[in-house]
Amino acid sequence: MTAFLTYEEIMLKCEEINKKYEINQERFDEVIDCILDEEEMSADDKIAKAFVQLLQAVSEEINDMESTANLTPTCQMGCAFCCYFPIVINKMEAKLIKDAISKMPGDRKHFIEDHLIQYNEMYSAKIERLGNLDLASDPDAKYKYRKEHLPCPFLNLETNACMIYEVRPIPCRTYVNYTNPAVCSDNVMPKETISYEFLYQEYMSAMNELLQYLFENGKIEKIDYPGDLYQDDLLINWVREAVQ
């Protein structure tokens, strides 16, 4: 029988990471520097490329932190527990996810587009109700959302797989379980799970650096800078707006 880490052991591992690990800021800076060097690429294409690569940099950063403390995720293929949490992203991210879908191969793109239309029709009542939750001021909002068991718009309910895995947002990348997977199936809000969402700061700082440079040179078309960075909303609301 596998001996899973206890909650207390996980907390000790997190303390070890805090003491030993220093975030690799150069990882994020190099993404921006390399993209800015691509003179033939349009500003909007640079932003789209930076979005994908900075998200990947966050995942790599988590992998390095896990190595530091000898942590191994117990998340399993087919488990979609975290796909029922409320996901908040800004308008820029919503636009870039939509743009990424539009550039996918035809069959995949049409499958996702059709799925989103059906999703909004099937869950319209829940979306209307949960879309008005105030996550910032209501301490019980996340629990209320989870209790409704509303799947992420991009969760394939037949395979329990993410349909936009390579551009899944920060909250989806940073939520990890290191103990018995049963804590997710047995609890609405398990205390044992860990979030590395603090890495959002490095990701967004690097993205902002790129956007500011491109904005000052008058080359951005698809992103309203800086306005789009300060419009946060639930993913379900951005998707509803996109398909209407």
Secondary structure, 3 states (H helix, E strand, C coil): CCCCCCHHHHHHHHHHHHHHCCCCHHHHHHHHHHHHCCCCCCHHHHHHHHHHHHHHHHHHHHHHHHHHCCCCCCCCCCCCHHHHCCCEEEHHHHHHHHHHHHCCCHHHHHHHHHHHHHHHHHCHHHHHHHCCCCCCCCCCHHHHHHHCCCCCCCEECCCCEECCHHHCCHHHHHEECCCCCHHHHHCCCCCCCEECHHHHHHHHHHHHHHHHHHHHCCCCCCCCCCHHHHCEEEHHHHHHHHHC
